[in-house]
Amino acid sequence: MQRCVAVDPATFVATHWGRTPLLSRAADLPGPTGFTDLLSPADADELLSRRGLRTPFLRVARDGQLIPAARYTGGGGAGAEIGDQVLDERILQLYADGATLVLQGLHRTWPALIDFTRDLGAALVQPLQVNAYLTPAGSQGFATHYDTHDVFVLQVDGRKHWRIHPPVLVDPLERQPWGGRADEVSATAEGAAALDVVLEPGDALYLPRGWLHSAQAQESSSLHLTVGIRALTRYALVEELLALAAEDPRLRAGLPFATDVADPDALEPELAETVEALRDWLSRADPQAVAARLRQRVWPAARPAPIRPLAQAAAVADLTTDTRLTVRPGLRRQLTHSADGRVTLLLSDRSLTFPALCEPALRAFLDGALTRVGDLPGLDDADRLVLARRLLREAVAVPA
């Protein structure tokens, strides 16, 4: 996180996180100078021309409107039975005519950003996404709007003029996009800006969700990264609680026959009984059940570090008690006890069950207490190898 903010993390969380924007100039940021190590203009050209990019990993916008993908995609050529591959010559025409290019999902496609996003996501304990915005000189890709998630803006190349205004809706949910409040957004954007600034290469800007913003490239083309932070809200707890409330027979009961739901007087007693039933159920809500649902919702949104399937398979074949393994970086996991006395390793997309005698070895490995297969406690060498092979095949462990 220290690459993104020029204050210490505790101050950032206490003063700015979810509250107010923060501008961090390049000279005040620690670590490498600038952000070209994450994605440079040459890297963007590489993606657009030689990596077989497909939609929706690219969007194109001009004058605040998205351009239909059919205008810049086509067939992939001989042997590629696809019809939505990005055509670089059409991208050239659109970009030269002032269109902004949005490279999406770079946390899944560009190595430097895969690693950066994994590390930042672990620090924030939140799922992240990364897009890049390439804007020609003097152009503005999108009109004033707000995002429904917090963002870090990292200026990579060129200069971009940002105008920031206070929210018209504080802490909007994903189901509350700015388009539903377009008139309020436009009226607020005409007033004085809370922050009016030109970002230079290496500068960073934090914007909480809901803050209005627009950005225009200056005398040369601009490249910036937007790191979107998909923070959970209390409303997410409400959604999961209501989903679990379907277990209550009182809340599943039908309304009386022929109830006129348009008549407030007829609806009032049913509403009162429903509120009472819901209140009773909520007083008995099981935090463990809510946590399980949130785990299923959140964990799949954050991918662990990539693995190399061929090298991983070779590691399985070459495994010995002297082999050193480590937990796959960024892997979300939880070790629990099964009802039958065995232990279960919960992952984002599945669960793995092991004999109870494996628990000490699993805990020591998952806690990072050891890496050598022959040091796994509570097992003989044959069982250590069986356990290690399974962890490698399941992509829980990787060669150290």
N, C-alpha and C positions, 0 to 999 in steps of 0.2 A: 504493500500500500504506500510505502514511502516514496516510490517513484511517481505517485500521483498527487500527493499533497505536500505542501511546504511547512506543515505543522506536525507536531508529534501525534501519533495515533490517538492518544487519550484526549487531547484537545480537539482533534477532528471529530471524534465521536460525541464529545460533550457539547460542542458548539455548533457543528455544521451538519452532522449526519442526520438526514431526514428533515432538516430545518432551513438552512440558508446556503446559498452558493458560496464557493471558495475558489478564488483565482490564485494559482501558484505559478510564479514566473520561473523560467528555466534556471536562472541564476540561483534561485532559492531551493531548488529541488536537489536532493542527494542522489548519488548513484551516477550511471552513465549520462553523458550530455545528450539531450534530445531523445527521440524515439525511433530513429531510423533503423536501429537494430531489430525493432519489432516488425516494421513493414516500411520499406522505402518506396519512392516512386518507381524505381526499377523493378522492385518486387511486384508492385501492382501491375506493371506492364507484363511481367512474366505470367501472372495469373490470368490476365485478359487474353494473352496470345498463345501460350504454349501448354497450359494445364487442362485443356478440355473442359473449361468451366461451363456449367449448366445452370439454368434457372432452377430454384429461386436463389442461388448463390450470387446473383447480380440483379439489381434493380437500376433503372435509369429514370431520372426525373428532370423535368424542365418547366420553368414558370410555375412551380408548386404542384405540378401534376405528374403522375407516373405515366411513362410511355409503355404501351403494350409490348410484352416480351416478343411477340411475333415480329416486331420491327427490327430486332437485333439478334434473333436466334434463327437457327436452321439445322439442316442435317449435318451429321458429323463426318461424312465422307465414307469411303469404302470400308466395310467391315464394322462400322459403328451404326447400329440400327436404332438411332435416336434422332429426334427432330427438334431438340431444344438446346443445342449447343451454341454457346456465344460465338458470334461471327465478328472477328476483330475489325474487319474493314467497315462494318456497319457501326461498331462502337466508335471508331475514328470519326465517322461523319457526324454522329450525334454529339460527341464530345466537342468537336470543332465548332459545332453550332450552338454551344453553350449549355449542353445537358450535364447534369451531375451524375456520376457513376457511384453506385453504392454496392460495395463488395460485402456480402452478408455471410455470417456464420464463419468468420475467420478463425474462431476458437476451435473449429473442427478441421480446417483445411491448410493453415499455414503454420509450420513447425514452431517458429519463435513465439507466435501468439498462442499456440496450444500450451506451451510451457508457462508463459506469462499468465494466462488465464487460470491455469490450474493452481499456480502459487497464490495469485491474488484471491481466487475463490476460497482457498483454504484459509487465508488470513481473515476474510470477511465472513466466512461460513455461509456463503450465499451462492446460488447458481449465477453464472455470468454468461454474457454473449458479447461478441466483438464484431462491429461493422467498421468499414473504412469508407470515407466520403472523399471523392476526387472531384473538385469543382474547378471549372475553367476560370480564368481571370475575369473579375467583375461580375460573376454569375452568382445566383442564389438558388439552391436546389429546392428548398421548401419554404412556404410561407410561415409566419409566426405560428407556433403550435406548442403543445406540451407533450411530454412522454409520461407513460403510466409506470415507469420504473426510474430509479436513480441512474445517473450516468457520470462517468469520468470522460471528459473530452481531452484527448492528447494530440496537440498540434505537431504534426510530423514535418511538413514542408509548406513553404509559402506563408502568407498572412491572411487571417480571416477576421472580419469585423462581426462581433457578437453583440446583440442587444437582448438583455434579460429583463423580464417583467415578473412581478409577483403572480401567484396562482389566481385563477378565477375559481378553481376548485381545489381545496387543500387535500393532499394525499389521495389523488384519484386512483380508483381500482382499474384493473385491465379492462373491465367491462364499461368503463367511463371515459372513452377516448375524447380527444378535443373536438372532433367533428360535431359532436352533439351540443357543443357550446361555442360554435364558430363565431356568432355575433359578439358574445362576451369577450372572446379571445381577440377579435379584431379591434374592438373598442379599447380594450386595455393596452393593446400594442401601440395605439396612437398616443398614449400618454407618456410621461417621463419614464425612462428606463431605470430599473434598480441597479443595473450594471451595464455600462456601455464601454466595450473594451475590444482591442485588436489583439488576437492571439498570435504570437510569434513562434517560430520553430522551437520546440522544447518546452513550451508553456503547457499547463494543465488547468482544467476547469472542472469543478464538481458542481453538478446541478441535481437537487432533490427532485423527485417526481412532482409533476404539476407546475413547475416554474416555466413560464413562457419563454421561448427563445427563437431567434432567427439568426442566420449567419450568412455573410456574403464574402466571397473571395475578393482580395484587393488587386493590386497591380499585376500579380502573377497567379498562376494556378495554385490551388491549395489541396493538401492531403491531411486529413485528420482521422484519428481513430475514436470511435465511441464505444466505451465499455459499458454495457447495460447490466444493471444489478437487479436481479429478480428477487427482491426481498419479500419475505412472507409478511402478511398483515394479520391483524386480529380477525378480520373478516374471513380469512382462510380457516381460522378456528371455528367461526360460526358455520361455515359451509360444511366442515367435517362433522360438527356436532349435529347439524340438521340431517346429514346423511345417516348418521347413527341413530337418530331419533325414529327412523322408520321401523326400528325394532319394537317400539312401544305400541301395543294394540289400541290404546286409547287414541293415539294420533293417526292410526290407520283407519279408524272408524269413519263410515260415510256420514254425510249430513242427513238430517231427517228428510223423509220423502217430501218432495215438492217444495223444498225450501227455496224461497225467492232470494237469490244471492244479491240481487240488485237493491233489495230493501234493507237499509241499515237496521231497522227495528227487528226484522226477522232474523238478521244475521247476528245481532248483538249477543244473545245467549250462547250461540254456538262458538262465537269468537271468544267469549269469556271462558267457556269450558276448555277450549283448545289452549288458550294461554295458560290456564291452570295446569292442564296436563303437561304442557311443554315445560313449565317451571318445575313441576315435580320431577320430570325426567332429567332435566338439566342438573338438578341437585344431586342426582345419582350418577352423573356422567363419569365414565371410566377414563382417567388420563392415559392409561396404557393403550386403550383402544383408539383414542384420538391420535396419540403419538404414532401408532402403527399406520394409520391412514395418511398422516403427514409424511411419514417416511416414504410410503409408496408414491407420494406426490412430488416430493422434493429430490430424493436421491437420484432418480433417472435423469434429472435435469442437469446434473454435473457429471460429465464423463471423467473417468480416471485417465491416467497417463496412457498413451498408446503402447501397445505391445507389438513385437515383431513375431508374427506367427511362425515363420520358418526357424528363427533362432530359438523361439520358445520350445518348439517341437524337438529341436536338436538338444536343448538343455534337458528335456525329459529323458531322451535316449542316453545321454552321457552322465546322468545323475549318479553321484557317489555320496558316501557319508562326509566327504571333505568339501562337497559343493556348498557354496554360500549363496543364500537366497535372501530376498527382502520383500516386504509387502509392496505390491504394486502402488506407486505413488498416486494419491488422490482417490484411492478406493474407499467408498463408503461401506462400512461393515459394522456388524454388531453380533457378538457371541452371546447366545442365550441357551437355556436348558429346555430340552424337549420334555413332553409329558411322560415319555417312556424312559426317562433317565439319561438319554443321549444328549449330545450338545449340537446346537444348530447355529450355523454361521449365516446370518442374514445379509444379503447383498441387494443391490438396487433392483435386479431383475429376477432373482431366484434365491432359494435357500439351500444350503448344503448341510447334511446331517452326518455326524461322526459318532463312533463309539465313545462312551464316557471316558475311557482310558486315554483318549486323545486330548482331553481338555487342558492338562498342564502344558503339553507341547504347543497346542494352538494358542493359548494365552501368551506364552513366552515369545512365540514368533510374532503374533499380531501386535504385541506391545513393543516390539523392536528390541527385546532384551538379548536376542542372539540371532545369528545368521547362519551358522554352520549346521548342516543337516544332522551330523553326528552328535550335536549337543542338545538336540530336542529332548526334554526331560520326560520320564515316565514311560518310555518305549524302548524296545530293543532295536538293533540296527535295521532288521527287516521291516518292522513296522514304521520306523522313521522314514525309510525310503518310500514305502507305500503312501504315507501321508504327504511327503514332499512332492511325489509325482502327481498326486491329485491336486494339490494346491497350484502346481504349475499348469496342469491341463485346464483347470478352472479359471486361470488367469488371475488368481489371488496373489500368487508369488511370482517374482521375476528374478532372473540371475542378478546377484549383487555385483 
